[in-house]
Amino acid sequence: MDKIFNENQFVATQWDTAEQKAKFANHFVRFINGGFKITMFPKWFYTRLSMTRGHIAHFNLHGFYDEWFSDIESQKRFIQHWIVGAVYGDPTYTYSDVENALQSYLQKARANVDEQLHYGYSFN
């Protein structure tokens, strides 16, 4: 899959480079397009994802996965959670620039994602 996001779209933080932000954003899209498979949910991705969009860790990777990706309704809730609402934070300290980019991407791709979820493609 081609990269949708590149480091030029993001601002480095004290802790992460713009390249790391782009890696996260691209993996986020691959994870969704790949059907939310647990095999595409490594610890580094869970850790970063649990710190974005007001998520909480849900105790561990498996608790987070069960909450958001274990069935189609949870997956729909996850997409909706990312599509609506304001994004807060300074991108020099947070992933707010990534959150904005992913929110915009999901808003544009929503019809495709909704269709996949509606027809119940196996995402596990």
C-alpha positions in Angstrom: 0.0 0.0 0.0 1.2 3.4 -0.8 1.8 5.9 2.0 -1.0 8.3 2.3 0.8 10.5 4.8 4.4 11.7 4.9 6.5 13.5 7.4 6.1 16.9 5.7 2.5 16.9 6.9 3.4 16.8 10.5 5.4 18.6 13.2 7.9 16.9 15.4 7.3 16.9 19.1 9.9 16.8 21.9 9.3 13.0 22.0 8.5 11.9 18.5 9.7 12.8 15.0 7.5 13.9 12.1 8.4 10.5 10.6 7.1 8.6 13.6 3.8 10.6 13.3 3.5 9.7 9.6 4.3 6.0 10.4 1.4 6.0 13.0 -1.0 7.7 10.6 -0.2 5.3 7.8 -0.5 2.3 10.0 -3.8 3.6 11.3 -5.2 3.6 7.8 -3.7 0.1 7.0 -5.3 -1.2 10.2 -8.7 0.0 9.3 -8.4 -1.0 5.6 -7.0 -4.4 6.7 -10.2 -5.1 8.7 -9.1 -4.2 12.2 -7.2 -7.5 12.5 -5.5 -8.2 15.9 -2.4 -9.2 14.0 -2.2 -5.6 12.8 -2.5 -4.2 16.3 1.1 -4.3 17.7 2.0 -2.8 21.1 3.6 0.3 19.7 0.4 1.1 17.8 -1.9 0.4 20.7 0.2 2.6 23.0 0.1 5.6 20.6 -3.6 5.1 19.7 -4.6 4.9 23.3 -3.1 8.4 23.8 -5.1 10.0 20.9 -8.6 11.3 20.5 -9.4 11.1 24.2 -9.0 7.3 24.3 -8.0 5.6 27.4 -5.8 2.5 27.7 -8.6 0.1 28.9 -6.0 -1.6 31.1 -4.0 -3.2 28.3 -3.8 -3.9 24.6 -6.4 -6.7 24.6 -8.9 -4.7 26.7 -8.6 -1.7 24.3 -8.9 -4.0 21.3 -12.0 -5.7 22.8 -13.6 -2.3 23.5 -13.2 -0.9 20.0 -12.6 -3.7 17.5 -14.2 -6.9 18.6 -17.3 -6.6 16.5 -18.8 -4.5 13.7 -20.8 -2.3 16.1 -17.6 -1.5 18.1 -15.8 -0.7 14.9 -18.5 1.6 13.8 -18.3 3.4 17.1 -14.6 3.7 16.7 -14.9 5.3 13.3 -17.7 7.7 14.5 -15.5 8.6 17.5 -12.7 9.7 15.1 -15.0 11.5 12.6 -16.8 13.8 15.0 -15.7 16.4 17.5 -12.9 18.9 17.7 -9.3 18.1 17.9 -7.3 19.8 20.7 -3.7 20.4 21.4 -0.5 21.9 20.1 1.1 19.6 17.5 4.5 20.4 18.9 3.4 18.6 22.1 0.7 16.2 20.9 -0.5 14.2 17.9 -3.2 16.8 17.2 -1.9 17.3 13.6 -2.2 13.6 13.0 -5.6 13.5 14.6 -6.8 16.3 12.3 -5.3 14.5 9.2 -6.9 11.2 10.1 -10.2 12.8 10.9 -10.2 14.4 7.5 -9.2 11.2 5.8 -12.0 9.2 7.6 -14.6 11.9 6.7 -13.7 11.5 3.1 -13.4 7.7 3.2 -16.5 7.2 5.3 -18.7 5.9 2.6 -16.2 3.1 1.8 -15.7 2.3 5.5 -19.4 2.3 6.2 -20.0 0.0 3.2 -17.4 -2.5 4.4 -18.9 -2.5 7.9 -22.5 -2.7 6.6 -21.8 -5.8 4.6 -20.0 -7.4 7.5 -16.7 -8.1 5.9 -14.8 -10.3 8.3 -12.5 -7.9 10.1 -11.2 -10.3 12.7 
